[in-house]
Amino acid sequence: MFRQPIVQVNADQPASAGEPSPADGFEVLLITGMSGAGRSCAANSIEDMGWYVVDNMPPKLLVPLVDMMTNSSSKIHQLACVIDVRSRSYFDDLSQVLGHLDDLGVRTRILFLDASDEVLIKRYESVRRPHPLQQGSRLIDGIDEERTLLEGLKERADIVIDTSALNLHQLSTKLYEGLLGAGPSTVSVHIFSFGFKYGIPIDADFVADVRFLPNPFWVPELRELNGTDKPVSDYVLSSPGAEDFLDAYEKAIAVAIEGYAQEDKHFVTIAVGCTGGQHRSVAMSEALARRLRSRGLSVTVSARELPKRHN
């Protein structure tokens, strides 16, 4: 899918043999296609995947932007640009720009979004906006002209998606499948511990209550520790019911995440609570995270109440 990189930073300063180019590991995704086919929706989904997205940029500005991002200390390694006929005459520069990116050794992909004429007309009529190439003539004339201009680019595209029969969530799911793959691996999970006495979180998709476990607070040598400390973690996880709870909860979460991936929900928050949010919930959050990571999921963990110990 990717074009093969050329080991050369620029024409005047070739890279030494074996020396990595600044462009190594940098990706450019061009989002283009028919106006009304869903480019803006696609850009939003791709931004959610972690790409740095720039909309409606003249193609010639792409090269200096890539040069700036690859020759700085920037941690951004994925750049997505929405480039289409809205840039008017600047759009003609795109082929030359793509060739220059190849010369720089930058890996590029083209995502092309399409839809039938009938669907495009309905979408434009619903938003009551003119086509960018309509210029006072019929809407279908603008669509026809755009198809002609984009014909070569569509043939060159790495990913082509026809959005005629897709809603926003179905389009997003297609994009995740095309760029990241399908299934639960596209879902990012955040697990955080909390204390019920400080309030139930309002932003959690799941709330687990682990107050049924013995409380390390009542063990003098564990009271001043927290769930990230091994003595507390061992105490909590060896308590009757702890592993049984984790077994059942892990399976339930796995089923839900499988469904979320199919329904275009790619961010899931799980809250695990105990009384004060210091011991049991912290240890169980970490244990649940380890189990979900073993399933290939991307999981982050935080503890809402731990800072309160020092206040």
C-alpha positions as CSV (number, residue, x, y, z in Angstrom):
1,M,0.0,0.0,0.0
2,F,2.8,2.4,0.8
3,R,5.2,3.7,-1.8
4,Q,8.7,2.6,-1.2
5,P,10.8,5.4,0.4
6,I,13.9,6.7,-1.2
7,V,16.8,7.0,1.2
8,Q,17.5,10.6,0.6
9,V,16.5,13.7,2.6
10,N,16.7,16.2,-0.3
11,A,18.4,16.5,-3.6
12,D,21.3,18.6,-2.2
13,Q,22.1,16.7,0.9
14,P,22.0,12.9,0.5
15,A,21.8,10.8,3.6
16,S,24.8,8.6,4.5
17,A,24.4,4.8,4.0
18,G,22.6,3.4,7.0
19,E,21.7,6.8,8.4
20,P,18.0,7.3,9.0
21,S,16.2,10.0,7.1
22,P,14.1,12.5,9.0
23,A,11.2,11.2,6.9
24,D,11.6,7.7,8.2
25,G,8.5,6.6,10.1
26,F,6.5,9.7,8.9
27,E,3.2,9.1,7.1
28,V,1.1,11.4,5.0
29,L,-2.5,10.5,4.2
30,L,-4.3,12.6,1.6
31,I,-8.0,12.7,2.1
32,T,-9.7,13.6,-1.2
33,G,-12.7,12.7,-3.4
34,M,-16.1,14.0,-4.4
35,S,-17.5,17.0,-2.7
36,G,-20.4,15.8,-0.5
37,A,-19.0,12.3,-0.2
38,G,-18.0,12.7,3.4
39,R,-14.5,14.2,3.5
40,S,-15.1,16.3,6.6
41,C,-16.6,13.3,8.5
42,A,-13.6,11.2,7.4
43,A,-11.2,13.9,8.7
44,N,-12.9,13.9,12.1
45,S,-12.6,10.1,12.4
46,I,-9.0,10.1,11.3
47,E,-8.2,12.9,13.8
48,D,-9.7,10.7,16.5
49,M,-7.2,8.0,15.5
50,G,-4.3,10.3,16.4
51,W,-3.5,11.9,13.0
52,Y,-2.7,15.6,12.7
53,V,-5.4,16.8,10.3
54,V,-5.3,19.9,8.1
55,D,-8.4,20.8,6.0
56,N,-8.6,22.5,2.6
57,M,-4.8,23.1,2.2
58,P,-3.3,24.1,-1.1
59,P,-1.2,21.2,-2.3
60,K,2.0,23.3,-2.6
61,L,1.9,24.0,1.1
62,L,2.1,20.3,1.8
63,V,5.9,20.0,1.1
64,P,7.0,22.7,3.4
65,L,4.7,21.5,6.1
66,V,6.1,18.0,5.9
67,D,9.6,19.4,5.8
68,M,8.9,21.4,9.0
69,M,7.4,18.4,10.8
70,T,10.2,16.0,9.8
71,N,13.1,18.3,10.6
72,S,11.9,19.4,14.1
73,S,11.5,17.8,17.4
74,S,7.8,17.3,16.7
75,K,6.3,14.1,18.1
76,I,3.7,14.1,15.3
77,H,4.4,11.3,12.8
78,Q,1.1,11.1,11.0
79,L,-0.2,14.0,8.9
80,A,-3.6,13.8,7.1
81,C,-4.5,16.6,4.7
82,V,-7.9,17.2,3.1
83,I,-7.1,18.3,-0.4
84,D,-9.7,18.7,-3.1
85,V,-11.1,21.0,-5.8
86,R,-12.0,23.7,-3.2
87,S,-8.4,24.8,-3.7
88,R,-9.3,25.8,-7.2
89,S,-6.3,26.2,-9.5
90,Y,-3.9,25.1,-6.8
91,F,-5.4,21.6,-7.1
92,D,-3.5,21.2,-10.4
93,D,-0.2,21.1,-8.4
94,L,-1.1,17.9,-6.6
95,S,0.5,15.5,-9.0
96,Q,3.8,17.4,-8.8
97,V,3.6,17.6,-5.0
98,L,3.1,13.8,-4.7
99,G,6.1,13.2,-6.9
100,H,8.2,15.5,-4.7
101,L,7.1,13.7,-1.5
102,D,8.2,10.4,-3.1
103,D,11.6,12.0,-3.8
104,L,11.8,13.0,-0.2
105,G,11.2,9.4,0.9
106,V,7.9,10.3,2.6
107,R,5.4,7.4,2.7
108,T,2.0,8.6,1.4
109,R,-1.4,7.1,1.0
110,I,-4.5,8.4,-0.8
111,L,-8.0,8.0,0.6
112,F,-10.7,8.7,-2.0
113,L,-14.3,9.1,-1.0
114,D,-17.0,8.7,-3.7
115,A,-20.8,8.6,-3.9
116,S,-23.3,8.3,-6.7
117,D,-24.6,11.4,-8.5
118,E,-28.1,10.9,-7.1
119,V,-26.8,10.8,-3.5
120,L,-24.5,13.8,-3.9
121,I,-27.4,15.8,-5.3
122,K,-29.6,14.9,-2.3
123,R,-26.9,15.8,0.1
124,Y,-26.3,19.2,-1.5
125,E,-30.0,19.9,-1.6
126,S,-30.3,19.0,2.1
127,V,-27.6,21.5,3.2
128,R,-28.6,24.1,0.6
129,R,-25.1,24.9,-0.5
130,P,-23.7,25.2,-4.0
131,H,-21.1,22.8,-5.4
132,P,-17.6,24.4,-5.4
133,L,-17.4,24.0,-9.3
134,Q,-21.1,24.9,-10.0
135,Q,-20.3,28.6,-10.7
136,G,-23.9,29.6,-11.4
137,S,-24.7,26.5,-13.6
138,R,-26.6,23.3,-12.7
139,L,-25.5,21.3,-9.7
140,I,-25.0,18.2,-11.9
141,D,-22.6,20.2,-14.1
142,G,-20.3,20.9,-11.1
143,I,-20.4,17.2,-10.1
144,D,-19.6,16.1,-13.7
145,E,-16.6,18.5,-13.9
146,E,-15.3,17.3,-10.5
147,R,-15.5,13.7,-11.6
148,T,-13.4,14.5,-14.6
149,L,-10.8,16.3,-12.6
150,L,-10.5,13.6,-10.0
151,E,-10.5,10.6,-12.4
152,G,-6.8,10.1,-12.4
153,L,-6.5,10.6,-8.6
154,K,-9.1,8.0,-8.0
155,E,-7.2,5.5,-10.1
156,R,-4.1,6.2,-8.0
157,A,-5.9,6.0,-4.6
158,D,-4.9,3.3,-2.1
159,I,-8.3,3.3,-0.4
160,V,-11.6,4.0,-2.2
161,I,-14.8,4.1,-0.2
162,D,-18.2,4.6,-1.7
163,T,-20.3,6.4,0.9
164,S,-23.6,6.3,-1.0
165,A,-25.2,3.8,1.4
166,L,-23.2,4.6,4.5
167,N,-24.2,6.7,7.5
168,L,-21.6,8.6,9.5
169,H,-20.9,5.7,11.9
170,Q,-20.6,3.2,9.1
171,L,-18.2,5.4,7.3
172,S,-16.1,5.8,10.4
173,T,-16.1,2.0,10.9
174,K,-14.8,1.6,7.3
175,L,-12.0,4.1,7.9
176,Y,-10.9,2.3,11.1
177,E,-10.9,-1.0,9.2
178,G,-8.9,0.5,6.3
179,L,-6.3,2.3,8.5
180,L,-6.2,0.3,11.7
181,G,-7.9,-3.0,11.0
182,A,-11.1,-4.4,12.3
183,G,-12.4,-5.6,15.7
184,P,-11.6,-4.8,19.3
185,S,-8.0,-3.7,18.6
186,T,-9.5,-0.4,17.2
187,V,-11.0,0.4,20.7
188,S,-9.0,2.4,23.2
189,V,-9.8,1.6,26.8
190,H,-9.2,3.9,29.9
191,I,-9.7,2.4,33.3
192,F,-9.7,4.6,36.4
193,S,-10.2,3.9,40.1
194,F,-12.4,6.1,42.3
195,G,-13.8,6.4,45.8
196,F,-17.6,6.2,46.1
197,K,-17.5,8.7,49.0
198,Y,-16.2,11.3,46.6
199,G,-19.0,10.7,44.1
200,I,-19.8,8.4,41.2
201,P,-18.1,9.5,38.0
202,I,-20.5,10.8,35.3
203,D,-18.2,10.0,32.3
204,A,-17.8,6.2,32.6
205,D,-19.3,3.7,30.3
206,F,-19.0,1.0,33.0
207,V,-18.9,1.3,36.8
208,A,-17.7,-1.6,38.9
209,D,-18.1,-1.8,42.6
210,V,-15.3,-3.7,44.4
211,R,-16.4,-2.8,48.0
212,F,-17.3,-6.5,48.5
213,L,-13.5,-7.2,49.0
214,P,-11.8,-6.9,52.4
215,N,-10.5,-3.4,52.9
216,P,-6.7,-3.0,53.3
217,F,-7.4,0.2,55.2
218,W,-8.1,-1.9,58.3
219,V,-4.7,-3.6,58.1
220,P,-2.3,-1.3,59.9
221,E,0.8,-2.1,57.8
222,L,-1.2,-1.5,54.6
223,R,-3.2,1.6,55.5
224,E,-0.6,4.1,54.4
225,L,0.1,2.3,51.1
226,N,-2.1,2.2,48.0
227,G,-3.2,-0.3,45.4
228,T,-0.1,0.2,43.2
229,D,2.1,-1.1,46.1
230,K,2.7,-4.9,45.8
231,P,1.7,-5.7,49.4
232,V,-1.7,-4.1,48.9
233,S,-2.1,-5.6,45.4
234,D,-1.3,-9.1,46.7
235,Y,-3.7,-8.7,49.6
236,V,-6.5,-7.5,47.3
237,L,-6.0,-10.0,44.5
238,S,-5.7,-13.0,46.9
239,S,-9.0,-12.0,48.7
240,P,-11.9,-14.5,48.2
241,G,-13.9,-13.5,45.1
242,A,-11.3,-11.1,43.6
243,E,-10.1,-13.4,40.7
244,D,-13.7,-14.7,40.1
245,F,-14.9,-11.1,39.7
246,L,-12.1,-10.3,37.3
247,D,-12.7,-13.4,35.3
248,A,-16.4,-12.6,34.9
249,Y,-15.9,-8.8,34.4
250,E,-13.1,-9.3,31.8
251,K,-15.4,-11.6,29.7
252,A,-18.3,-9.1,29.9
253,I,-16.1,-6.2,28.9
254,A,-14.6,-8.2,26.0
255,V,-18.1,-8.9,24.6
256,A,-19.1,-5.2,24.9
257,I,-15.9,-4.0,23.2
258,E,-16.4,-6.4,20.3
259,G,-19.8,-4.8,19.8
260,Y,-18.5,-1.3,20.3
261,A,-16.0,-1.8,17.5
262,Q,-18.8,-2.7,15.2
263,E,-20.9,0.2,16.2
264,D,-18.2,2.9,15.7
265,K,-17.5,3.4,19.4
266,H,-13.7,3.4,19.7
267,F,-13.2,4.9,23.2
268,V,-14.4,3.2,26.3
269,T,-14.1,4.3,29.9
270,I,-14.3,1.9,32.8
271,A,-14.5,3.1,36.4
272,V,-13.7,0.8,39.3
273,G,-14.7,2.0,42.7
274,C,-14.2,1.2,46.4
275,T,-14.9,3.4,49.5
276,G,-12.0,5.8,49.4
277,G,-10.3,5.0,46.0
278,Q,-6.9,4.2,47.6
279,H,-6.6,0.4,47.8
280,R,-9.0,-2.1,46.4
281,S,-10.2,-0.1,43.3
282,V,-6.6,0.8,42.4
283,A,-5.3,-2.8,42.6
284,M,-8.3,-4.2,40.7
285,S,-8.0,-1.5,38.0
286,E,-4.4,-2.4,37.4
287,A,-5.3,-6.2,37.3
288,L,-8.1,-5.6,34.9
289,A,-5.9,-3.5,32.6
290,R,-3.3,-6.3,32.5
291,R,-6.0,-8.8,31.5
292,L,-7.4,-6.6,28.7
293,R,-3.9,-5.8,27.4
294,S,-3.3,-9.5,27.1
295,R,-6.2,-9.5,24.6
296,G,-4.4,-7.0,22.4
297,L,-6.3,-3.9,23.6
298,S,-4.8,-0.5,24.1
299,V,-5.4,0.3,27.8
300,T,-4.4,3.3,30.0
301,V,-5.0,3.5,33.7
302,S,-5.3,6.3,36.2
303,A,-6.4,6.7,39.8
304,R,-8.7,9.6,40.6
305,E,-8.3,9.7,44.3
306,L,-4.7,9.0,44.9
307,P,-3.7,12.7,45.0
308,K,-6.2,13.2,47.9
309,R,-4.0,11.1,50.2
310,H,-1.5,14.0,50.3
311,N,-3.9,16.9,50.4
